[in-house]
Amino acid sequence: MVASLVTLCPQNAIAFLADPPLKLKTAIPELLTCEQLVTVTTQSWDDVNATIHLYERSAAEGSNWRRFGHPFPGVIGQRGLAWGIGLHGTGKPGEPEKREGDKKAPAGVFRFGDVFGTARPEQVRFLRLPYLQVTPTTEAIDDSKSKYYNQVVDRRTVTDPDWATSESMLQVGGRYRLGAMVKHNTAAYPGFGSCIFFHVWDLQYPGTTGCTATSYDHLVQLLRWLDPKKNPLIVQLPVSEYERLKQRWGLPALPE
């Protein structure tokens, strides 16, 4: 499956939306039909180091989660976590909220988007999620005034590029050798964070600018496993918040 252009929000999204209401959902219907779950947990809101677990279960609603493989290490934003905008709603008053450029990864529950990378499509036939090959004209738009905010676009196909800032994904180098898009802030609320990825961990950096990262080998393991037919989701939370929400949201118990 190949996508020539991947967007994280509708192309006609308006960049002058009101701020989203601050609300944390008590129940998440999408978790009821989720059969593959990735958990990313940290020791605190400010911790950069994360532990990643993979869980799966059968199609029957309410069936018990079981671990897939072994946990592996990762990193998140250089300044930790803050509530993002996803299936969980937004967040809670008094707790950190994700903003553009804050170098925090979004906390909450999110869908996966497409996979991207520098390989040719025929080299990643093991993927079941749609794949976008990164080229010299692939750009991630982080300008909150642009109507393309929070989208990954091919500049060659855009007739009216209106952004002042963007990230050339090919120039990022090895970190974007392979990755998956995380559907955060899909309504493209201006300034609430854009273009969140799960990508390759570059050891020379102390965390990321807001994404989640792990080793290339572990990322390949994860992406081989993800199956869009199983409604995969990703949960990112500090351990204390995870434990508090575990029963309410129906999350698997973390290992001791």
Buried (B, 14 or more C-beta within 10 A) or exposed (E): EEBEBBBBBEEEBEBEEEEBEBEBBEEBEBBEEBBBBBBBBBBEBBBBEBBBBBBBBEEEEEEEBEEBEEBBEBBBBBBBBBBBBBBBBBBEEEBBBBBBEBBBBBBBBBBBBBBBBBBEBEEBEEBBBBBBBBEEBBBBBBBBEBBBBBBBBBBEEBEEEEBEEBBBBBEBEEBBBBBBBBBBBBEBBBBBBBBBBBBBBBEEEEBBBBBBBBBBEBBBBBBEBBEBEBBBBBBBBBBEBBBEBBEEBBBBEBEE
